[in-house]
Amino acid sequence: MKGYVNIPASIPVKNCKYCGARPVVALVDGIRYVVKCPNDDSHYQTKAGVIDIEDWNFHNTSLFDE
C-alpha cells in the first residue's frame, strides 16, 4: 500500500511548486489528513486535520501563475 490517496482529476488542484508533482492526501496520526507532495516530504504540506486543498493551492501559487 502506498500510504496515500490520489486526488481525483476532477478536483482542481495546483501542482507542487518545487517539483511539479500532483499532490496526494496522506493519513497522519491515524485520524488526520494532509495534502502533500508525493515526491518529497520537505516540500510544502498542509497542517494535519481536514483535507485543505484551498491552503495547498494558496501555498503553491507563484507570482507568475495566472
TIFI-54601 format. One line per field, with one value per residue: chain; residue number from 1; x, y, z of N, C-alpha, C in turn; residue in three letters. Coordinates in steps of 0.02 Angstrom, whole numbers, padded with zeros to 5 digits. Each point is the difference from the previous one (the first is absolute). Layout:
// TIFI-54601
chain = c(A	...) .
n = c(NUM	...) .
n.c1 = c(X	...) .
n.c2 = c(Y	...) .
n.c3 = c(Z	...) .
ca.c1 = c(X	...) .
ca.c2 = c(Y	...) .
ca.c3 = c(Z	...) .
c.c1 = c(X	...) .
c.c2 = c(Y	...) .
c.c3 = c(Z	...) .
res = c(ALA	...) .
This chain:
// TIFI-54601
chain = c(A	A	A	A	A	A	A	A	A	A	A	A	A	A	A	A	A	A	A	A	A	A	A	A	A	A	A	A	A	A	A	A	A	A	A	A	A	A	A	A	A	A	A	A	A	A	A	A	A	A	A	A	A	A	A	A	A	A	A	A	A	A	A	A	A	A) .
n = c(1	2	3	4	5	6	7	8	9	10	11	12	13	14	15	16	17	18	19	20	21	22	23	24	25	26	27	28	29	30	31	32	33	34	35	36	37	38	39	40	41	42	43	44	45	46	47	48	49	50	51	52	53	54	55	56	57	58	59	60	61	62	63	64	65	66) .
n.c1 = c(00042	-00020	-00053	-00026	-00042	-00005	00010	-00066	00006	-00060	00045	-00013	00061	00038	00046	00043	00012	00022	-00044	-00059	00007	-00048	-00030	00010	-00048	00031	-00009	-00008	00036	-00017	-00003	00057	-00012	00045	00004	00035	00062	-00013	00039	-00018	00011	00057	-00036	-00035	-00027	-00065	-00029	00017	-00049	-00042	-00027	00054	-00036	-00043	00020	-00004	-00057	-00016	00028	-00034	-00016	00028	00042	00025	-00036	-00042) .
n.c2 = c(-00059	00050	00001	00007	00050	-00019	00064	-00010	-00015	-00017	-00007	00066	-00021	00046	-00006	-00041	00056	-00050	-00050	00031	-00037	-00041	00040	-00028	-00041	00016	-00058	00042	-00028	-00032	00066	00027	00048	-00008	00057	-00043	00018	-00042	00047	00050	-00027	00024	-00019	00054	-00003	-00012	00039	-00044	-00032	00047	-00027	00039	-00012	00041	-00025	-00061	00017	00028	-00050	-00023	00062	00010	00050	-00052	-00030	-00021) .
n.c3 = c(00000	-00037	00038	-00061	-00012	-00062	-00014	-00006	-00065	00022	00048	-00008	-00011	00029	-00047	00028	00033	00036	-00010	00007	00054	-00020	00046	00058	00023	00057	00028	00051	00045	-00055	00009	-00019	-00043	-00047	-00034	-00038	-00012	-00051	-00025	00041	00059	-00027	-00053	-00018	00061	-00005	00046	00046	-00028	-00021	-00053	00001	-00054	00030	00058	-00025	-00031	00057	00033	-00051	00012	-00057	-00001	-00032	00049	-00045) .
ca.c1 = c(-00042	00039	-00004	-00034	-00055	00004	-00056	-00031	00014	-00056	00010	00054	00053	00063	00057	00052	00039	00071	00017	-00051	-00042	-00069	00000	-00039	-00025	00031	-00026	00051	-00024	-00058	-00065	00003	00025	00038	00009	00073	00035	00016	00071	00048	-00034	00024	-00040	-00055	-00059	-00048	-00002	-00040	-00070	-00044	00032	-00004	00027	00006	00065	00051	00001	00026	00072	00034	-00010	00057	-00018	-00005	-00062	-00054) .
ca.c2 = c(00059	00061	00043	00062	-00004	00049	00047	-00010	00051	00046	00051	00045	00008	00020	-00045	00021	00053	-00019	-00054	-00007	-00060	00010	-00020	-00057	00005	-00051	-00007	00007	-00013	-00044	00034	00064	-00004	00055	00002	00005	-00022	-00071	-00012	00023	00025	00066	00049	00023	-00041	00035	-00021	-00060	00013	-00014	00004	00072	00013	00072	00019	-00026	00042	00066	-00005	-00024	00049	00046	00065	-00007	-00036	00044) .
ca.c3 = c(00000	-00008	00058	-00017	-00048	-00055	-00005	-00066	-00050	-00004	00051	-00021	00050	-00030	00010	00046	-00031	00000	-00046	-00051	00010	00024	00070	00024	00068	00042	00068	00052	00068	-00002	00000	-00034	-00069	-00028	-00072	-00003	-00060	00007	-00014	00051	00060	00017	-00037	00041	00013	00041	00070	00010	00018	-00057	-00066	-00015	-00067	-00008	00029	-00046	-00060	00019	00011	-00059	-00053	-00005	-00027	-00072	-00018	-00022) .
c.c1 = c(00044	00000	-00031	-00053	00010	-00062	-00029	00014	-00056	00005	00057	00050	00065	00054	00050	00044	00074	00017	-00053	-00045	-00070	-00002	-00044	-00026	00030	-00031	00059	-00033	-00063	-00067	-00001	00032	00043	-00002	00074	00026	00017	00075	00046	-00038	00024	-00035	-00061	-00053	-00045	00006	-00045	-00070	-00045	00039	-00009	00034	00008	00067	00057	00006	00030	00076	00039	-00016	00060	-00025	-00012	-00063	-00053	-00061) .
c.c2 = c(00062	00044	00068	-00013	00053	00044	-00008	00059	00052	00056	00045	00012	00017	-00052	00030	00053	-00017	-00051	-00012	-00061	00019	-00025	-00061	00016	-00057	00002	00005	-00011	-00043	00033	00066	-00008	00061	-00006	00013	-00022	-00074	-00015	00016	00030	00069	00055	00018	-00055	00038	-00024	-00061	00019	-00021	00006	00072	00016	00075	00025	-00024	00045	00069	-00002	-00026	00043	00047	00066	-00004	-00039	00050	-00008) .
c.c3 = c(00000	00062	-00015	-00053	-00054	00000	-00070	-00046	-00005	00053	-00021	00056	-00036	00014	00048	-00035	-00002	-00053	-00054	00008	00023	00073	00014	00070	00040	00070	00049	00068	00002	-00003	-00038	-00069	-00017	-00076	-00009	-00068	00009	-00007	00058	00059	00021	-00040	00042	00009	00048	00072	00006	00025	-00057	-00065	-00026	-00067	-00012	00027	-00044	-00061	00015	00005	-00061	-00061	-00001	-00029	-00075	-00022	-00019	00043) .
res = c(MET	LYS	GLY	TYR	VAL	ASN	ILE	PRO	ALA	SER	ILE	PRO	VAL	LYS	ASN	CYS	LYS	TYR	CYS	GLY	ALA	ARG	PRO	VAL	VAL	ALA	LEU	VAL	ASP	GLY	ILE	ARG	TYR	VAL	VAL	LYS	CYS	PRO	ASN	ASP	ASP	SER	HIS	TYR	GLN	THR	LYS	ALA	GLY	VAL	ILE	ASP	ILE	GLU	ASP	TRP	ASN	PHE	HIS	ASN	THR	SER	LEU	PHE	ASP	GLU) .
